[in-house]
Structures are given as structure tokens and as C-alpha cells.
């Protein structure tokens, strides 16, 4: 069965974006990006792949991406209607009525049921790109978290998981520290 991986950047205090969706305070440069480019190239949007010299890099882990509406809409003002054309793209939204791009499919209800169906299909891993509300609704199906923990405290914003209290245990599968100050930690859901 396919895995759902929440691969995301976060602040020390657990925010993936600011109150208005800001994310420019999260490190997009530094030695941790070498790992992202080498091991997770498919998580880089199409506009960044060419300048990084990985325009045609094969997908290493994922063939599908899930985004919440706010995460997807970050690129729209810049004309990015298909940010990850090298992946199957799904946007989960109850308010969007039509996709701005034929390569992006809308999921309007039951994201948890949808992910359970996706996981039963053949294919590579499924990347949960964001945001916090979507992550909270999909938490029962998240098999792995890869958190790029940035050396920043935001104080407020979009939390890593924007949902109710329901503790769920994970084990640290791998942790790497970078000169940039970023700590990349891969967690695997604890079974049982």
C-alpha cells in the first residue's frame, strides 16, 4: 500500500505559515536544500526546478501531491496554475468550484475517504504538501512526517496540524542537522 507523507517546513513553535499565509521566513536556501534537491526533487515546484538544474529529474519518492486550497493558491498570482506538473495534483477545497488548470483535480468532500482510495491504488508515495487544516483531517492516514524544522519562532500562524486534541505517537526514523540551522526529521507513525 502507498504511504502518505506530510513533507513540510515548520517553525520551532509549530507553524507552517504566518497568519496571512506568509512563508518567506522559512529557509529556502542553505545546505539543507542539497538534501531536498537530491532526495525529494519532486517537492520543488516547476518554476524552481530549471534554475536548480533538475528540470527533468525523475521523481524519487512521490507521484502524487495533495494541497489545501490556501497552499495551492500561493502560486496563482504568479500564473502558476499547475505547480507540480511532474506529479498528479489534487487540491482539497470545499469552496473552489472549478480548477484553474486541467492538470489539477479538485477534491470537494471527504478528503479522508479520498486518501484511503488513493493509498489502495498502484503508484509511488503520496505527498501532503499542506496546509494545517488538511493535515489535521488526514492525520489518521499520515504514515510519515518529514519536517524541515527552521530555527525560527513565529508566535502565530497556520499550525502544522490545525485540529482538535488527539495525541498520536510517531518514532524518529532519521534526523539531520544542517549548518543553515534547519533540522530535518523524518518520523514514522507508531503502530499499535
C-alpha positions, 0 to 999 in steps of 0.5 A: 500500500502507498504511504502518505507523507506530510513533507513540510517546513515548520517553525520551532513553535509549530507553524507552517505559515504566518497568519496571512499565509506568509512563508518567506521566513522559512529557509529556502536556501542553505545546505539543507536544500542539497538534501531536498534537491537530491532526495525529494526533487519532486517537492520543488515546484516547476518554476524552481526546478530549471534554475536548480538544474533538475528540470527533468529529474525523475521523481524519487519518492512521490507521484502524487501531491495533495494541497489545501486550497490556501497552499495551492493558491500561493502560486496563482498570482504568479500564473502558476496554475499547475505547480507540480506538473511532474506529479498528479495534483489534487487540491482539497477545497470545499469552496473552489468550484472549478480548477484553474488548470486541467492538470489539477483535480479538485477534491470537494468532500471527504478528503479522508475517504479520498486518501484511503482510495488513493493509498489502495491504488498502484503508484509511488508515495503520496505527498501532503504538501499542506496546509494545517487544516488538511493535515489535521483531517488526514492525520489518521492516514499520515504514515510519515512526517518529514519536517524541515524544522527552521530555527525560527519562532513565529508566535502565530500562524497556520499550525502544522496540524490545525485540529482538535486534541488527539495525541498520536505517537510517531518514532524518529526514523532519521534526523539531520542537522544542517549548518543553515540551522534547519533540522530535518526529521523524518518520523514514522507513525507508531503502530499499535 
